[in-house]
């Protein structure tokens, strides 16, 4: 009964999305897709999605049980915390990458191992060979290397939503935010990013800024970065950059049904679970880089220690939905009361 209900909900979501996308499909050419004739779609073998839900019919391994609980928690949190939602547009699907050969949908969230997942998808889809670790980061992120759901017509989107295993990886929101600040605004190798966003932050929020800072944006303070995020003008001018946009706003987990909610904190085992389901258990997910001098949690705690409780609360409210949907507790270093 549970399995039939899962498939029925998936079909209803896909149908609802198709009704929206049909309004815009004339503006977007559909890719020719021959991979939908894969052997598992012809019934010669079970799809990754079928394999996952077959696990629910018998005794679960410890890891399968973890993922079942995460699915259920996400579904309950969506019911409890979301009301009326805007209709999805094709552009909302651009973060959902497609591997037709293996029946896999992966929604990428920057700063949650998405570079390594893109490397793995390039190998899985046959667009690269060998060890995923050997693929340069700029190639993994190159536009057009991997298709997203936004590239397909409404009927093709619906077909994939019904039949493919949908995967999302998330991270503790403030640790992800601290990582985005460190890598995109505080590191010297992010000069292009600093000129685009750092200089904008300095112009808006630092009275009497030095000419070099106004031009280079190379010395943005964490408090200035947070003030920029909380400034109503920021999202009024344009959407958040994907590196600090909320995970739920990138992947829409209350509108699209995700079968696997992987976490950065359990990346190795969650990635292996997904690769096993798609029939690539021997493909090694790239290991994270060597441990940094300052762990992510400690970095976040250090950065937030000089932020006033008032702004800590406002920022927590901004990212609150990610905490709720993905079962993260408010960090102990925050002073929210």
C-alpha distance (Angstrom), angle and dihedral (degrees) to the residues before:
residue distance angle dihedral
X1 . . .
X2 3.83 . .
X3 3.78 91.2 .
X4 3.80 93.2 50.5
X5 3.81 90.3 49.6
X6 3.80 91.1 50.5
X7 3.78 91.8 53.6
X8 3.81 91.5 44.7
X9 3.83 92.1 52.9
X10 3.80 90.4 47.6
X11 3.81 90.9 52.4
X12 3.81 91.9 48.8
X13 3.80 92.1 50.7
X14 3.79 91.0 49.0
X15 3.79 92.3 48.2
X16 3.80 92.1 49.9
X17 3.78 92.0 49.3
X18 3.79 91.0 48.1
X19 3.79 90.9 55.0
X20 3.79 88.9 57.3
X21 3.78 97.0 42.3
X22 3.78 93.3 49.0
X23 3.79 87.6 70.7
X24 3.79 89.6 63.7
X25 3.78 105.4 28.4
X26 3.79 93.4 99.7
X27 3.81 88.3 65.8
X28 3.82 95.4 54.2
X29 3.84 125.0 60.1
X30 3.78 115.0 -136.3
X31 3.80 120.6 -127.2
X32 3.75 116.7 -119.9
X33 3.78 105.4 -110.7
X34 3.77 123.6 -164.1
X35 3.79 96.7 162.8
X36 3.80 91.8 80.5
X37 3.78 85.1 81.7
X38 3.82 89.6 68.8
X39 3.78 114.7 145.3
X40 3.79 94.0 -109.1
X41 3.81 90.7 55.8
X42 3.81 88.8 53.7
X43 3.78 88.2 56.2
X44 3.81 95.9 -109.4
X45 3.80 91.5 121.7
X46 3.77 136.7 5.4
X47 3.77 119.5 -88.4
X48 3.83 121.6 -124.2
X49 3.81 88.4 -106.4
X50 3.80 91.7 53.3
X51 3.79 90.8 47.3
X52 3.79 91.1 53.0
X53 3.78 95.1 50.0
X54 3.80 91.2 43.4
X55 3.79 85.7 63.3
X56 3.81 88.7 61.3
X57 3.79 90.9 60.6
X58 3.80 95.5 64.5
X59 3.79 141.6 27.7
X60 3.79 108.0 -42.3
X61 3.75 126.6 -133.8
X62 3.79 114.4 -125.0
X63 3.82 91.6 -102.1
X64 3.81 94.4 46.2
X65 3.81 88.3 51.3
X66 3.82 90.6 51.9
X67 3.78 90.4 54.3
X68 3.78 93.4 45.6
X69 3.80 89.0 53.3
X70 3.79 91.7 48.7
X71 3.82 90.9 51.4
X72 3.78 91.6 49.6
X73 3.80 93.2 45.7
X74 3.79 91.9 50.5
X75 3.79 91.2 49.6
X76 3.81 92.4 49.8
X77 3.80 92.6 45.4
X78 3.79 90.9 51.4
X79 3.80 90.7 51.6
X80 3.79 92.1 47.7
X81 3.78 101.9 42.4
X82 3.80 107.6 30.6
X83 3.75 126.3 74.6
X84 3.78 125.0 165.7
X85 3.79 112.6 -1.2
X86 3.76 130.6 -166.1
X87 3.79 118.8 -108.1
X88 3.78 116.1 -94.4
X89 3.78 118.6 -112.5
X90 3.82 126.1 -157.2
X91 3.81 90.3 -102.0
X92 3.81 88.7 61.1
X93 3.81 88.3 66.8
X94 3.79 98.6 56.5
X95 3.82 93.4 100.3
X96 3.82 92.1 55.9
X97 3.81 105.1 90.5
X98 3.80 121.3 -158.4
X99 3.80 131.7 -139.3
X100 3.79 104.7 -177.3
X101 3.78 94.9 179.3
X102 3.80 92.0 62.5
X103 3.81 101.4 27.8
X104 3.80 93.4 -115.7
X105 3.81 134.2 146.7
X106 3.80 117.1 -170.6
X107 3.79 123.7 -175.3
X108 3.77 109.5 -154.7
X109 3.79 123.7 -145.7
X110 3.83 114.6 -169.8
X111 3.81 114.8 -117.7
X112 3.81 90.5 28.0
X113 3.83 99.6 94.5
X114 3.79 90.7 -80.3
X115 3.82 93.2 144.7
X116 3.79 90.5 58.9
X117 3.80 92.3 44.3
X118 3.79 89.8 52.6
X119 3.81 89.1 50.4
X120 3.80 89.7 52.2
X121 3.81 92.1 47.7
X122 3.81 90.9 51.5
X123 3.80 89.1 56.0
X124 3.81 94.3 42.7
X125 3.80 92.3 49.7
X126 3.82 92.8 48.0
X127 3.79 94.5 -115.1
X128 3.81 90.4 117.7
X129 3.79 134.6 22.9
X130 3.75 136.2 -144.8
X131 3.77 129.4 15.2
X132 3.83 113.0 2.6
X133 3.81 88.8 -141.8
X134 3.80 89.5 66.9
X135 3.82 92.7 62.8
X136 3.83 110.1 99.2
X137 3.79 114.5 -121.7
X138 3.81 93.0 -120.8
X139 3.82 89.5 56.9
X140 3.79 92.0 49.2
X141 3.81 90.0 54.0
X142 3.81 97.2 39.4
X143 3.82 111.3 128.5
X144 3.79 113.6 -105.5
X145 3.81 97.3 19.5
X146 3.80 91.3 107.6
X147 3.78 127.8 29.6
X148 3.77 121.5 -128.4
X149 3.79 130.1 -156.6
X150 3.80 87.4 -103.4
X151 3.82 87.9 70.6
X152 3.79 94.9 64.8
X153 3.78 137.0 76.2
X154 3.82 119.1 -104.4
X155 3.80 93.0 -101.0
X156 3.80 91.5 50.3
X157 3.81 90.8 47.1
X158 3.81 90.7 51.7
X159 3.78 92.2 48.0
X160 3.77 91.7 55.0
X161 3.80 94.3 43.7
X162 3.79 89.7 54.9
X163 3.80 98.0 44.7
X164 3.81 110.1 27.3
X165 3.79 132.5 83.1
X166 3.83 106.1 -111.0
X167 3.80 116.6 -150.1
X168 3.79 132.3 -173.0
X169 3.81 128.5 -179.1
X170 3.81 120.5 -158.7
X171 3.81 138.9 177.3
X172 3.80 138.1 -154.3
X173 3.82 99.3 -73.9
X174 3.80 100.8 -129.6
X175 3.79 93.8 42.8
X176 3.80 87.4 53.3
X177 3.81 90.1 47.7
X178 3.81 92.0 50.1
X179 3.80 89.8 49.1
X180 3.81 91.1 50.9
X181 3.80 91.3 50.8
X182 3.81 93.0 47.8
X183 3.81 95.6 46.8
X184 3.78 100.9 37.3
X185 3.79 105.6 31.8
X186 3.80 109.3 17.6
X187 3.81 101.9 43.2
X188 3.82 122.2 83.6
X189 3.83 93.9 -135.4
X190 3.82 91.1 66.0
X191 3.81 95.1 72.7
X192 3.81 95.3 135.8
X193 3.80 91.9 49.3
X194 3.80 91.2 45.6
X195 3.80 92.5 52.3
X196 3.80 91.4 50.2
X197 3.80 101.1 42.5
X198 3.79 106.2 9.2
X199 3.79 94.4 55.1
X200 3.81 89.7 48.1
X201 3.81 91.2 52.1
X202 3.81 92.3 48.7
X203 3.81 93.0 48.6
X204 3.76 92.5 50.9
X205 3.80 102.4 38.5
X206 3.81 110.7 25.1
X207 3.81 115.3 73.4
X208 3.79 113.2 -151.0
X209 3.80 94.1 11.8
X210 3.80 118.0 180.0
X211 3.83 116.6 -104.6
X212 3.82 92.1 -115.1
X213 3.80 92.2 55.0
X214 3.80 90.9 47.0
X215 3.79 89.9 53.8
X216 3.81 103.2 36.4
X217 3.82 103.0 28.0
X218 3.79 86.8 -153.3
X219 3.80 101.3 138.8
X220 3.81 105.7 48.8
X221 3.79 111.1 159.2
X222 3.79 119.6 -134.3
X223 3.82 90.8 -118.4
X224 3.83 89.3 54.8
X225 3.79 90.6 49.4
X226 3.82 91.3 52.4
X227 3.81 91.8 46.4
X228 3.81 88.1 53.0
X229 3.81 90.8 52.6
X230 3.80 91.7 49.6
X231 3.81 95.1 44.7
X232 3.85 107.9 105.9
X233 3.81 89.1 -142.4
X234 3.79 91.3 66.0
X235 3.79 98.0 67.2
X236 3.78 91.2 31.6
X237 3.81 90.0 61.2
X238 3.82 96.7 44.7
X239 3.82 140.3 -28.4
X240 3.78 118.5 -75.9
X241 3.78 115.0 -85.5
X242 3.79 109.4 -98.3
X243 3.82 92.0 -114.4
X244 3.80 91.4 68.1
X245 3.78 101.5 21.3
X246 3.80 112.2 116.5
X247 3.81 114.5 -95.5
X248 3.80 92.3 -125.3
X249 3.82 90.3 54.3
X250 3.81 91.2 52.9
X251 3.81 98.7 44.1
X252 3.84 105.1 24.1
X253 3.83 96.1 -142.3
X254 3.80 92.7 179.8
X255 3.81 91.6 56.5
X256 3.81 101.1 35.1
X257 3.77 118.2 49.9
X258 3.81 113.2 -124.5
X259 3.78 118.0 -160.6
X260 3.81 96.1 -168.6
X261 3.81 124.4 38.3
X262 3.78 103.6 -170.2
X263 3.78 121.8 -171.5
X264 3.77 131.7 -144.8
X265 3.78 88.3 -134.3
X266 3.84 90.8 61.7
X267 3.80 96.5 28.9
X268 3.81 100.8 139.2
X269 3.81 97.2 51.7
X270 3.80 94.6 38.9
X271 3.82 92.1 50.1
X272 3.80 91.2 48.7
X273 3.83 89.5 50.8
X274 3.81 91.3 53.9
X275 3.81 93.7 45.3
X276 3.78 89.9 50.6
X277 3.80 91.4 53.5
X278 3.83 92.9 50.4
X279 3.80 91.8 50.6
X280 3.79 98.7 -105.6
X281 3.82 103.7 105.7
X282 3.81 91.9 145.7
X283 3.80 93.6 56.6
X284 3.79 105.9 100.3
X285 3.76 116.8 -139.9
X286 3.82 107.7 -132.8
X287 3.78 111.9 -97.0
X288 3.81 116.4 -120.3
X289 3.81 116.7 -98.2
X290 3.76 120.3 -89.2
X291 3.83 113.6 -64.8
X292 3.77 112.1 -81.3
X293 3.77 122.9 -125.3
X294 3.80 89.5 -111.3
X295 3.85 116.8 40.1
X296 3.79 115.6 -133.5
X297 3.81 94.5 -108.0
X298 3.79 92.6 49.6
X299 3.79 91.0 47.3
X300 3.81 91.3 52.5
X301 3.82 91.8 47.2
X302 3.79 91.0 50.2
X303 3.80 93.8 48.0
X304 3.81 93.5 48.0
X305 3.79 96.6 46.9
X306 3.82 92.6 85.4
X307 3.82 94.5 44.3
X308 3.79 114.3 101.3
X309 3.83 119.1 -114.6
X310 3.81 88.8 -115.7
X311 3.81 92.6 59.8
X312 3.80 92.3 39.0
X313 3.80 88.7 58.0
X314 3.79 93.0 47.0
X315 3.78 91.8 49.9
X316 3.79 92.1 46.8
X317 3.79 88.8 52.9
X318 3.82 89.5 51.4
X319 3.82 91.9 54.8
X320 3.79 96.8 29.8
X321 3.80 95.7 110.9
X322 3.80 91.7 59.7
X323 3.80 89.7 51.7
X324 3.81 91.2 50.1
X325 3.80 100.3 42.3
X326 3.78 96.4 46.3
X327 3.81 98.7 38.0
X328 3.80 100.6 -112.9
X329 3.78 119.1 152.7
X330 3.79 121.9 -134.7
X331 3.84 106.6 -91.1
X332 3.78 114.2 -99.3
X333 3.81 91.6 -129.6
X334 3.81 92.2 65.3
X335 3.79 120.2 98.0
X336 3.78 100.2 -147.2
X337 3.82 99.5 155.1
